[in-house]
Amino acid sequence: MPEDLFFNYRALIQRVDQRLEEIRMQAGSHMVCRKGCDACCRHISVFAVEAFSMAKALAVLGEEEKASIRMRAEKAGPEDPCPLLHGGLCGLYEARPVICRTHGYPLLIQEEEEAFLDCCPLNFSGVLEKALPMSIALEPLNRMLVAVQGMFIRESGMDLPERMTIAEALLLPDVC
């Protein structure tokens, strides 16, 4: 799979990571998400561009590590923890999808004519209103991700599903 297919996705991830770093710096002790905090790591579905990006990252791991992750993926059910979790850590942390990157951060969610702020209950505990100036507007982020997904599918020339579970992504052949 040509590297150019992931150019737009990598650019989006870079922007998301920059914004998350800004939020971490502004939030200080109000953000308690940390390495080993995995309560939100569930077996979810992701866009095809994210699935193939994870499959590409998996393909370069050592055979033993790759086999261990794939074994967990084969057994993963819809209500299970993410098959990438091992000892409370993500096996593909640098290749994690957008939802995993932003989960727990203050998200501004617009539903019809109502907007509300959401984040991990451990973050901004008792002071959620302080998170508003540093929130991520979810709708524009999702629109950008959908646009990147559309470009990826068109440019790949493959007949891809819109979404795949993380386990399905991890079980893709090493053609990425």
HELIX and SHEET records of a PDB file:
HELIX    1   1 GLU A    3  PHE A    6  5                                   4    
HELIX    2   2 PHE A    7  ALA A   27  1                                  21    
HELIX    3   3 GLY A   28  HIS A   30  5                                   3    
HELIX    4   4 ALA A   48  ALA A   59  1                                  12    
HELIX    5   5 GLU A   63  LYS A   75  1                                  13    
HELIX    6   6 TYR A   93  ALA A   95  5                                   3    
HELIX    7   7 VAL A   98  THR A  102  1                                   5    
HELIX    8   8 LEU A  128  MET A  134  5                                   7    
HELIX    9   9 LEU A  138  SER A  156  1                                  19    
HELIX   10  10 ILE A  166  LEU A  170  1                                   5    
SHEET    1   A 2 SER A  45  PHE A  47  0                                        
SHEET    2   A 2 ARG A 163  THR A 165 -1                                        
SHEET    1   B 2 LEU A  85  HIS A  86  0                                        
SHEET    2   B 2 LEU A  89  CYS A  90 -1                                        
SHEET    1   C 3 GLU A 114  ASP A 118  0                                        
SHEET    2   C 3 LEU A 107  GLU A 111 -1                                        
SHEET    3   C 3 ILE A 136  ALA A 137  1                                        
END                                                                             
